[in-house]
Amino acid sequence: MNVRWHLRYAAVVTLAFRSLLGQAPLSSELGPGDVIAIRALHVPEISKEPMRLSEDGTVDLPMIGTLKAVGLSPVQLAAEIRKRLDAYVRDPEVSVDIVEIKSRPVSVMGAVKTPGVYQLNVRKQLLEVLAGAGGVDETAGSVVHVSRPRSSGMISGVDTTESADSYSAVISLADLVEGRCPQANIAILPHDIITIPRAKLIYVMGEVRKSGGFVLRERENLSVLQAISLAEGLTSTAGSKHAKILRALPGGAADGKKTELAVDVKSILAGKSPDIALRPNDILFVPNSAAKNATLRGIESAIQMGTGIVIWRH
């Protein structure tokens, strides 16, 4: 048995072993932007230094000229180079290795700790990809959106919708993370786009025991009393008769201005006034009893900059 047969047999065994471990590599086809290293024994004209495939998926080599590498595996490309070198070198020995993959991007965006574009060099499920992006952050909403080009095929295992150029799926984040729906942990393919929308928040600030932003679950609203309950109640120095709600103007003001609504929390707690429904992004501010003028503008600025604002999930 010759050396080439041994090398190919070892490659097959390695692939099978990785598959058993759940880390089977994707198709080994080369793509535009991938970086490869070519080793041609007794052909010093061909550099051993890594080289990047052009955007059209070709590579230029001395003695040979331009070769189309896209769509070929490293083994197939090595065979094509050997074939071209036969005219110059007797029984040439050629190997091709992938140094860096750049043609299998997966975009992870939204409420994750490290959003960005990641290269998919082995088969991964949705949870693995999210973990690779640092996991979801505290502002994550209740769903995960996955979009896939039609050329890559449908998204299997979950309900999908389709458009002229893509398939998309909406997956419950809780079902995915808690394992209630194993099929939600779908296989991710190159060129998929994963987005976790940010949740809608209601802010409770000032003289409460646990101030910060409270994440609204899907289709859930909060009233003033519910918000104060989540904030674990008022402090002993709360000026609850002089609370205020800072709310965006209807339709959204071009200059970002908001309106202030007076709220007598003390009267609501006593059942003498009706509870008030809070809207997403409302700021409920309870001042100190010694300060009748609430510093709502400073609170709003702090929230916009994310300065010292704790996000609570409930």
Secondary structure, DSSP 8 states (H G I E B T S, - for coil): --HHHHHHHHHHHHHHHHHHTT--B------TT-EEEEEETT-TTS--S-EE--TTSEEEETTTEEEE-TT--HHHHHHHHHHHHTTTSSS--EEEEEEE--S-EEEEEESBSS-EEEE--B-EEHHHHHHHTT-B-TTB-SEEEEEEEGGG----SS--EE-SSEEEEEEEHHHHHHTS-GGGS-EE-TT-EEEE-B--EEEEEESBSS-EEEE--TT--EEHHHHHHHTT-B-TTB-GGGEEEEEE-TT--TT--EEEEEE-HHHHHTTSS---EE-TT-EEEE-BTT--S--HHHHHHHHHHTTT--EE--
